[in-house]
């Protein structure tokens, strides 16, 4: 006797939603075998039901209301793939209250409301799958929440935003400006029309916050994190870094340092021979450091229709097989211990790369080193390329590498450096990963 199907309500049918429908259709037999029952989309909720869409399942009429899902007792799982936070939060609360389990890929929602939603789901005896919310097709949620639970995690080090990684790769490989690389990313669909959250570090910081809660049991906000994006970088920075033996990546780190948690999302100089420095294009990578297992590394497609949809389908199968019901409660158990104190951002300690545009005249370097010295910032390298005679603007690019110092000292020095008459524009300041 054939098993009854698992009926799904799909809220949102954009890039990822249509990818989920495609996988469920093209791999229907494989998924049914692994789920132990057929898996089918029974409801689709979209903003514009009348618009033609690819991979729309046969026999399903889209709606612009979630009421049909709420009223259908035979639809037990809702895959929520709309963006934003407030509407998505309202929907999930209603679905949980109606006895539905949830799968979502909305990282902004989970950053803002995830802990509350998880507690509500647990209280209602429901589950929330969210593998696709961080790092696309890389199963990092499973790794942190299940595979490495025999370890105390000491650090996470990651590239979590494929858009920024693609832009930095294009700039260096094609020797082009940030603006041109961004336009290329938008043309290929790696960047949105408004790419702000990707290029200013917000997207990566929100994903890091989710991983930080899972790995360290500590709820953090973006204000706890030193956050900078790639939008002020120039090709010069990537070129100089390369000549010094480094590559620049938007690096997200969460690390326990003397029982305090330090958080950072910044363009960072990494030695070219490090694995994380060699991840190019839109790919992501996460290195997890456990006390017994040591360092383990996971890399792959961090975004895109089918990699993200693949992670959503994996969550659907976890629900269908009962794995979600067994593993979801462990999230709240493993995060229930005492939270770590978050290290104030100004105490973050690194070596740093500084680049300043300065007037090419005597005593300028002395003025700059005087400012740094008064803030106890020691210099390990100074580099000023020879100014061509045909360059009549009188400006030069000055690069300084510091010894280890703190974010707070550099912020204070920045304010003075930017007030020097010979310094033009803001100082570019990037940490160096040891």
C-alpha positions in Angstrom: 0.0 0.0 0.0 1.4 3.4 -1.1 2.3 5.8 1.6 0.3 9.0 1.8 2.3 12.0 0.6 4.0 14.7 2.7 2.2 17.9 1.7 4.1 21.1 1.7 3.0 24.7 1.8 5.5 26.9 0.0 5.5 30.6 0.9 7.6 32.5 -1.6 8.4 31.3 -5.1 11.3 33.4 -6.2 14.8 32.1 -7.1 15.1 29.6 -4.2 11.4 28.6 -4.2 11.4 27.7 -7.8 14.6 25.8 -7.3 13.0 23.8 -4.5 10.1 22.9 -6.8 12.5 21.9 -9.6 14.4 19.5 -7.3 11.2 18.0 -5.9 10.0 17.4 -9.4 13.2 16.2 -11.1 14.3 14.0 -8.2 10.8 12.9 -7.1 11.6 9.1 -7.0 14.9 9.6 -5.2 13.3 11.9 -2.6 10.3 9.6 -2.1 12.7 6.7 -1.5 14.7 8.7 1.1 11.7 10.3 2.7 9.7 7.1 2.9 6.8 8.8 1.2 6.1 11.0 -1.8 6.8 14.7 -1.2 4.6 17.2 -3.0 3.9 20.9 -2.9 0.2 21.4 -2.2 0.1 25.2 -1.7 2.1 28.1 -3.1 1.8 31.6 -1.7 3.2 34.4 -3.7 2.8 38.2 -4.0 1.6 38.1 -7.6 -0.3 34.8 -8.3 -1.0 35.7 -11.9 2.6 36.1 -13.1 4.0 33.2 -15.2 6.8 31.3 -13.3 9.2 28.5 -14.1 8.8 25.1 -12.4 5.4 25.8 -11.1 4.0 22.4 -10.0 1.1 21.0 -12.1 -2.2 21.2 -10.4 -1.2 23.9 -7.9 -2.9 27.3 -8.1 -0.8 30.0 -6.4 -2.5 32.3 -3.9 -1.5 35.6 -2.3 -2.9 34.5 1.1 -1.6 32.0 3.7 -5.1 31.2 4.9 -5.4 28.1 2.7 -2.3 26.6 4.4 -3.5 27.5 7.9 -6.8 25.8 7.3 -5.4 22.6 5.6 -4.9 20.0 8.3 -3.2 17.7 5.7 -0.4 20.2 5.1 2.0 19.7 8.0 5.2 21.4 6.8 5.6 25.0 5.6 8.7 26.1 3.6 9.0 29.8 4.2 11.2 31.5 1.6 10.1 35.1 1.6 12.6 37.8 2.6 12.4 40.5 5.2 11.6 40.1 8.8 8.3 41.4 10.1 5.9 39.7 7.7 8.0 36.5 7.7 7.9 36.5 11.6 4.2 37.0 11.7 3.6 34.2 9.2 5.8 31.7 11.1 4.1 32.5 14.4 0.8 31.8 12.8 2.0 28.5 11.2 3.5 27.3 14.5 0.3 28.1 16.3 -1.6 26.1 13.7 0.5 23.1 14.3 2.8 23.4 11.2 6.5 22.7 11.2 8.8 25.1 9.4 11.7 25.2 7.0 13.2 28.6 6.2 16.2 30.1 4.4 15.7 33.6 5.8 18.9 34.5 7.7 17.8 38.1 8.5 14.6 36.7 10.2 16.7 34.3 12.2 19.2 36.9 13.3 16.3 39.2 14.5 13.9 36.7 15.9 15.5 33.2 15.7 15.8 32.5 19.4 12.2 33.5 20.1 10.9 31.4 17.2 12.9 28.4 18.3 11.5 28.7 21.8 8.0 29.0 20.5 8.4 26.0 18.2 9.8 23.9 21.1 7.0 24.9 23.4 4.5 24.0 20.6 6.2 20.7 19.9 7.2 21.8 16.5 10.5 22.1 14.6 12.3 24.7 12.5 14.8 23.7 9.8 17.2 26.4 8.7 20.2 24.8 7.0 19.8 27.1 4.0 20.0 30.3 6.0 23.8 30.2 6.4 26.3 29.4 3.6 23.8 28.1 1.0 24.7 24.5 0.1 27.3 24.0 2.8 25.7 22.0 5.6 27.3 24.1 8.4 24.2 24.1 10.6 24.3 20.3 10.8 28.0 20.4 11.5 27.8 22.8 14.4 24.5 21.5 15.8 25.2 17.7 15.4 28.4 16.5 13.9 30.7 18.4 16.3 28.7 18.3 19.5 31.4 16.2 21.2 33.6 19.3 21.0 33.8 22.6 22.6 34.1 25.0 19.7 36.9 27.6 20.2 36.7 29.5 17.0 34.9 30.0 13.7 36.7 31.6 10.7 34.7 32.0 7.5 33.9 33.7 4.2 30.1 33.9 4.4 29.2 36.3 1.7 29.6 35.1 -1.9 28.8 38.5 -3.5 31.8 40.2 -1.7 34.1 37.3 -2.5 33.1 37.4 -6.1 33.8 41.1 -6.3 37.2 40.8 -4.7 38.1 38.0 -7.0 37.0 39.9 -10.1 38.9 43.0 -9.0 42.2 41.1 -8.6 41.9 38.6 -11.4 40.7 41.2 -14.0 42.5 44.2 -12.5 39.4 46.2 -12.4 37.8 48.7 -10.1 35.3 47.9 -7.3 32.5 49.6 -9.3 33.1 47.5 -12.4 33.4 44.3 -10.4 30.1 45.1 -8.7 28.4 45.8 -12.0 29.6 42.4 -13.2 28.3 40.7 -10.0 24.9 42.3 -10.6 24.8 41.3 -14.2 25.5 37.6 -13.3 22.9 37.7 -10.5 25.4 37.4 -7.6 24.5 40.9 -6.3 21.1 42.5 -5.9 20.2 45.9 -7.4 20.8 47.3 -3.9 23.9 45.4 -2.8 24.4 47.3 0.5 23.9 44.4 2.9 26.3 42.3 1.0 29.1 44.8 0.5 28.9 46.6 3.8 29.3 43.3 5.8 25.8 43.2 7.3 24.9 39.9 5.5 28.0 38.1 6.8 27.6 39.6 10.3 24.1 38.3 10.6 25.1 34.8 9.5 28.0 35.0 11.9 25.6 35.9 14.7 23.5 32.8 14.0 26.6 30.6 14.0 27.8 32.2 17.2 24.6 31.4 19.0 24.8 27.8 17.9 28.5 27.3 18.5 28.9 29.3 21.8 25.4 29.6 23.2 25.7 33.4 23.2 23.2 35.8 21.6 25.0 38.7 19.9 24.0 41.8 18.0 25.8 43.6 15.1 26.9 46.2 17.6 29.0 43.6 19.3 30.9 43.0 16.1 33.7 45.0 14.4 32.0 45.4 11.0 33.4 46.8 7.8 32.6 46.1 4.2 34.5 46.0 1.0 32.9 49.1 -0.5 35.8 51.4 0.3 38.5 49.1 -1.1 40.4 50.0 -4.2 42.3 47.8 -6.6 45.5 49.3 -5.2 44.8 47.6 -1.9 44.5 44.2 -3.5 47.6 44.7 -5.6 49.8 45.9 -2.7 48.5 43.1 -0.5 49.5 40.6 -3.2 53.0 42.1 -3.5 53.3 41.6 0.3 52.2 38.0 0.1 48.6 38.4 1.1 45.1 38.2 -0.3 42.2 40.3 0.9 39.0 38.5 1.9 35.8 39.6 3.8 36.6 37.5 6.8 34.1 36.7 9.5 35.6 35.4 12.8 34.2 34.4 16.2 36.8 33.4 18.7 37.0 32.6 22.4 39.9 34.6 23.8 40.5 34.3 27.5 36.9 33.3 28.2 35.6 36.3 26.2 34.1 36.2 22.7 35.6 38.4 20.0 33.6 39.0 16.8 34.8 40.6 13.6 33.6 40.9 10.0 36.2 42.9 8.0 38.2 42.8 4.8 41.3 41.1 6.1 44.8 40.3 4.8 45.4 36.6 4.7 48.6 34.8 3.7 48.2 33.6 0.1 49.1 30.0 1.1 46.2 29.7 3.5 43.3 27.6 2.3 40.7 30.3 3.2 42.6 32.8 1.0 42.3 30.5 -2.0 38.5 30.4 -2.0 37.5 32.6 -5.0 34.4 33.6 -6.9 31.0 33.3 -5.1 32.1 30.3 -3.0 32.0 30.3 0.8 34.2 28.5 3.4 33.9 27.9 7.1 36.7 26.7 9.3 35.6 25.3 12.7 38.1 24.8 15.5 37.1 22.2 18.1 39.0 21.3 21.3 39.3 17.7 20.4 38.8 17.4 16.6 41.0 20.4 15.9 40.4 22.4 12.7 37.8 21.1 10.2 36.9 23.0 7.0 33.8 23.2 4.8 33.6 24.9 1.5 31.4 25.1 -1.5 28.6 27.2 -3.1 27.4 29.6 -0.5 24.5 31.0 -2.5 22.7 30.5 -5.8 19.4 28.9 -6.7 20.1 25.2 -6.6 22.8 25.0 -3.8 20.4 26.9 -1.5 17.4 24.9 -2.7 19.4 21.7 -2.0 19.8 22.7 1.6 16.1 23.4 1.9 15.2 20.0 0.4 17.6 18.4 2.9 15.6 20.1 5.7 12.4 18.7 4.2 13.9 15.2 4.2 15.0 15.7 7.9 11.4 16.5 8.7 10.0 13.6 6.7 12.3 11.0 8.3 11.8 12.3 11.8 15.4 13.5 12.2 14.2 17.1 12.7 12.0 16.0 15.6 15.0 14.3 17.2 17.6 16.9 16.6 15.8 20.3 16.8 15.3 20.1 20.6 19.1 19.7 21.0 19.6 23.3 19.7 18.0 24.8 22.8 19.7 22.3 25.1 23.2 23.0 23.7 22.7 26.8 23.8 21.2 26.8 27.3 24.4 27.2 29.3 25.9 30.5 30.5 26.7 33.0 27.8 30.2 34.2 27.1 31.0 37.8 27.7 31.6 39.6 24.4 34.9 41.4 24.1 34.3 45.2 23.5 35.1 45.9 19.8 37.7 48.5 20.7 39.8 45.8 22.5 40.1 43.6 19.3 43.8 43.0 18.8 45.4 42.5 15.4 48.2 43.6 13.2 47.0 46.1 10.6 47.5 47.4 7.1 47.0 51.1 6.6 46.9 53.0 3.4 46.8 56.8 3.2 46.8 59.2 0.3 49.2 61.9 1.2 51.0 65.0 -0.2 54.4 64.0 -1.6 56.5 66.5 0.4 59.0 66.4 3.3 57.9 65.8 6.9 54.6 64.1 6.0 55.8 60.7 7.1 57.1 62.1 10.4 53.7 63.7 11.2 52.0 60.3 10.6 54.5 58.3 12.6 54.2 60.8 15.4 50.4 60.3 15.5 50.8 56.5 15.6 53.5 56.7 18.2 51.5 58.8 20.5 48.8 56.1 20.4 51.3 53.4 21.1 51.1 51.9 17.6 54.3 50.3 16.5 55.3 50.2 12.8 56.7 47.1 11.1 56.8 48.2 7.5 56.5 51.5 5.5 56.1 51.6 1.8 55.7 54.5 -0.5 55.9 53.8 -4.2 57.9 56.3 -6.3 55.7 59.0 -7.7 56.0 59.3 -11.5 57.3 62.7 -12.7 54.2 62.9 -15.0 51.9 62.7 -12.0 51.4 66.4 -11.2 48.7 66.1 -8.5 51.4 66.0 -5.8 49.9 63.0 -4.1 51.3 59.6 -3.1 50.1 56.4 -1.7 51.6 55.5 1.6 51.3 51.9 3.1 52.1 51.1 6.7 52.0 47.7 8.3 51.8 47.8 12.1 52.7 45.4 14.8 49.9 44.0 17.0 47.7 46.7 18.4 44.0 47.3 19.3 41.0 48.5 17.3 40.5 51.2 19.9 44.0 52.7 19.5 43.7 52.7 15.7 40.2 54.4 15.8 41.7 57.1 18.0 44.7 57.5 15.6 42.4 57.6 12.6 40.7 60.7 13.9 44.0 62.5 14.2 45.4 61.2 10.9 42.3 62.3 9.0 42.8 65.8 10.4 46.4 66.2 9.1 46.5 68.7 6.3 48.8 66.5 4.2 46.4 63.5 4.4 43.7 63.4 1.7 40.6 61.3 2.1 40.0 58.6 4.7 42.6 56.1 5.9 42.0 52.6 4.6 42.5 50.2 7.6 42.5 46.4 7.3 43.4 43.8 9.9 46.0 41.1 9.2 45.1 37.5 10.2 48.0 35.8 11.9 
